[in-house]
Amino acid sequence: MVRNRLNLDRNDSSVSSEAKKILSFIQNLNLTPEQLEKTFKEVLSQVQKKESVPVSIFTKKLTILEAIVKFLKEEKKYSYHSIGQLLGRNEKNIWHAYHSAIKKVPSASRAISSEISVPLEIFQDENSAPLEALVVYLKEELELSFSEISRILSRKDSTLRTSFVRAKQKHGKKE
């Protein structure tokens, strides 16, 4: 059954030549479905740890989630499914975020290289909104002030403080 799906995927014209090579390699490994699933989860875990987005993608026009999804879809050419897995979110929510983003900003996203990159794994916490996760990361991990974060994200200082406090309350910590 796994092999049939791999063959179908490999013959799909929308699959890149690199992906076809990987699918062929995986098929030749003769892994059981359980081994294949375990291996896939390990690889995905490594990709999630290393995948990041530049802070320059965040604008006032889009929500944090919309900006991330638009960047990953347009710049990185990820599928909705892959983005959902990277962010630990439902594929339908990813589709909705992307379509909402292109209504607001129809032109292709143009990420300007940035000194600051944000790992995608910080957005996987289901208890934190994307803005909350981002503010906590910038404040605690990068030790930026609220005024610096405000400038970077084009958001009001008070909005960021509120997001930070809410995130801390959700995790049972005081500011």
C-alpha positions, 0 to 999 in steps of 0.5 A, a space after each residue: 500500500 505504501 509503495 502504491 502511494 509512492 509510485 502515484 506520488 512519483 508519477 505526479 507531474 507537480 512533484 519536483 525531480 528532487 522529490 521524485 529521487 527521494 521517493 525512489 530512494 525511499 521505495 528502494 529501502 523496502 521499509 515497513 510502513 511502521 519503519 517508514 513512519 518512524 523515519 519520516 517523523 525523525 526527518 520532519 523533526 530535524 527539518 522543523 528544528 532547522 527551518 526558520 523565517 526572517 523577521 522581515 516577513 512580518 508586517 502590519 498588513 498581515 497576522 503573524 500566521 498569515 505572514 509565515 504561511 504566505 512566506 512558506 508557500 510563495 518563497 519556499 514552495 511548501 504545500 499546505 500539508 507541509 506547512 501544517 506539519 511544520 507549524 503543528 496546525 491543521 491543513 485547512 487552517 493553513 489554506 485559510 490563512 494563505 487565502 486571507 493573506 493573498 486577499 490582503 497582500 495579493 503580490 508575491 511576498 518579498 522577504 528581505 534578508 534579515 539578521 534575525 530569523 525565527 525558528 518555526 518550532 516556536 509556533 507549534 505550541 497549541 496554547 499560544 497564539 503566533 504573536 504570543 510565541 513570537 514575542 516570547 521568543 524575541 523577548 526571552 531568547 534574543 533578549 530584545 526590548 519591547 521597543 525593539 520588538 515593536 519596531 521590528 514587527 510594526 506593532 504597538 508596544 502595548 500590544 506586544 506587552 499584552 501578548 507577552 503577559 498572556 503567553 506567560 499566564 498561559 504557561 503559569 509564569 509571571 512577567 
